[in-house]
Amino acid sequence: MKTSRREFLKKSALSVATLSVMSQTIMGMAKGELTGVQLYSVRDQMKADPMATLKAVASVGYKHVEHADYRDRKFYGWGAKEFRKVLDDLGLKMPSGHTVLNVEKHWDDSKKDFTDAWKYTVEDAAVLGQQFVISPSMSNDVRKSKDSLLKLMEIFNKSGELCQKNGGMRFGYHNHDFEFSEKLDGETLYDIILKNTEPKLVIHQLDIGNLYNGGAKADDIMNKWAGRFSSMHVKDEIKATSGEEKFESTVLGTGIVPVKEVIDMGRKTGTIHFIIEQESYQGKTPLDAVKEDLAIMKKWGY
């Protein structure tokens, strides 16, 4: 059967389009794109029985988790090598984790160097196979003057250098809400932070829900600082039912955050880690909530 020139060109165009989509998918995988869950989402369960909780997280389909508990060189009570084995046995990987970089505890100004406590933090992160060592938030004292904040940014950049020396990791910062509501010399703290951290050394993990309590919008921040967010906390928000904050997190796609629009924008501009976090549950169990979140992310192609 003969094929007309028009049909041939149409089929060729479809073939090229198909190859293009396949190429993008392969490239995305090569870049290390992943979907995971921040274990703070199941914090009470992790405190009560971390092993059972990790098994449950794996059983609902998660392959990547992000820690929120590192103290005295222990992750949820396990040493780095022990915890790595626990995760490996469950088919889980730990691409990133949260430990606050505290200037008083982790920086020796007389030596212009990190204390052993922070060096151990980075070393143990490398044992876990982390790509990013992320500091969530900062102390109130640092936020009181621009000089103090700029000094912390210098330390952030130095932490990036330290992370690079340990397995090629990168240091990161995770926002809450104050970075958008507080200003120094007429600039939001977030603008100062982004302007004074070196992109090659410091990544930013944009929590696309937290910022709403600071009066910002996720899509506005993504447009303003496109390309700076290697990692995201994927979160939706509704009006808070209690407490002092205006908004609280909820199941993805049911709140005010244009979640899919924002994560799609991130995917196009360099985001490779999409970490689900839900802190409020509106009557659901935490595990049921994050299970539902993962199903929604898969439906969206993540």
Secondary structure, 3 states (H helix, E strand, C coil): CCCCHHHHHHHHHHHHHHHHHHHHHHHHHHCCCEEEEEHHHHHHHHHHCHHHHHHHHHHCCCCEEEECCEECCEECCECHHHHHHHHHHCCCEEEEEECCCCHHHHEECCCCEECHHHHHHHHHHHHCCCCEEEEECCCCHHHHCHHHHHHHHHHHHHHHHHHHHCCCCEEEEECCCHHHHCEECCEEHHHHHHHCCCCCCEEEEEECCHHHHHCCCHHHHHHHCCCCCCEEEECEEEECCCCCCCEEEECCCCCCCCHHHHHHHHHHCCCCEEEECCCCCCCCCHHHHHHHHHHHHHHCCC
